[in-house]
Amino acid sequence: MTRSRRVSQRASWRPVAAELDEQTGVGDVYLEGLMRAQFRLSVLVLILLVVGLGGLPVLLIVFPTTRSLTVIGVPFPWLVLAIAFYPTMWLLARWYAAQSARVERQFRDVLSGR
């Protein structure tokens, strides 16, 4: 029976935090993953805001009677902004903050080895 003269080396386990501190390729991959997740979340929120806010002019163009419509003396476009858009934007901001915190918590869990 013959054995190889090479001594096999075990792959050493290094914490992800050390990879980030030393700015290695592995640390860069983890950091890029975090930045990609945050970017995707930001783009999704931006698209939802643009579609939501862009929908009001489309509504006013498609249905011209809505431009001059008033409800209880308040112009309809103002009502749409006050009742539909601003509360929706507030909810979207809260959702974004929660999702952003979740992404960062997951990244922190990876750093701590959980």
C-alpha positions in Angstrom: 0.0 0.0 0.0 1.4 3.4 -0.9 0.4 6.7 0.5 0.8 10.1 -0.9 3.7 12.0 0.5 1.6 15.2 0.5 0.1 16.0 3.8 -3.5 16.9 3.3 -4.4 20.2 4.8 -7.8 20.7 6.3 -9.7 23.7 5.1 -9.6 26.1 8.0 -12.9 27.7 9.0 -12.8 31.4 9.3 -15.6 33.6 10.6 -17.2 35.8 8.0 -16.4 38.9 10.1 -12.7 38.2 9.7 -13.2 37.9 6.0 -14.8 41.3 5.9 -12.2 42.9 8.2 -9.4 41.6 6.0 -11.2 42.6 2.8 -10.8 39.2 1.2 -12.7 37.9 -1.8 -15.1 35.9 0.4 -15.8 39.0 2.5 -16.5 41.0 -0.7 -19.0 38.3 -1.9 -20.9 38.6 1.4 -20.8 42.4 1.3 -22.0 42.5 -2.3 -24.8 40.1 -1.4 -25.9 42.6 1.3 -25.7 45.5 -1.1 -27.6 43.7 -3.8 -30.4 42.8 -1.4 -30.7 46.4 -0.2 -30.6 47.7 -3.8 -33.4 45.3 -4.9 -35.5 46.4 -2.0 -34.9 50.1 -2.7 -35.7 49.7 -6.4 -38.9 47.8 -5.6 -40.1 50.6 -3.3 -39.1 53.3 -5.9 -41.1 51.5 -8.6 -44.1 51.2 -6.3 -43.9 54.9 -5.5 -43.5 56.0 -9.1 -46.4 53.8 -10.3 -48.6 55.1 -7.4 -47.8 58.7 -7.9 -47.7 58.4 -11.7 -51.1 56.8 -11.7 -52.8 60.1 -10.6 -52.0 62.0 -13.8 -53.0 59.0 -15.8 -56.3 58.9 -14.0 -56.8 62.6 -14.7 -56.0 62.2 -18.4 -58.1 59.0 -18.9 -61.1 60.4 -17.0 -61.1 64.2 -17.7 -64.2 64.7 -15.5 -62.2 63.8 -12.4 -60.1 67.0 -12.9 -63.0 69.3 -12.0 -64.8 66.9 -9.7 -65.2 68.1 -6.1 -66.3 66.1 -3.1 -67.5 68.1 -0.1 -65.9 71.2 -1.7 -62.5 69.5 -2.0 -61.0 68.8 -5.4 -60.9 65.1 -6.3 -57.1 65.0 -7.1 -56.4 66.4 -3.6 -58.6 63.8 -2.0 -56.8 61.0 -3.9 -53.5 62.4 -2.6 -54.7 62.9 0.9 -56.7 59.7 1.4 -55.0 57.2 -0.9 -51.4 58.2 -1.7 -50.0 59.7 1.5 -51.2 56.9 3.8 -50.0 54.3 1.2 -46.6 56.0 1.1 -46.4 56.0 4.9 -47.3 52.2 5.0 -44.7 51.6 2.2 -42.1 53.5 4.2 -42.8 51.4 7.3 -42.6 48.2 5.3 -39.3 49.3 3.7 -37.8 50.0 7.1 -38.9 46.6 8.5 -37.6 44.7 5.4 -34.3 46.7 5.5 -33.9 45.8 9.2 -34.6 42.1 8.3 -31.9 42.1 5.6 -29.4 43.6 8.0 -30.4 41.2 10.8 -29.8 38.2 8.4 -26.4 39.6 7.4 -25.5 40.1 11.1 -26.6 36.5 11.8 -24.3 35.3 9.0 -21.5 37.3 10.5 -22.0 35.8 13.9 -22.2 32.3 12.5 -25.8 31.6 13.4 
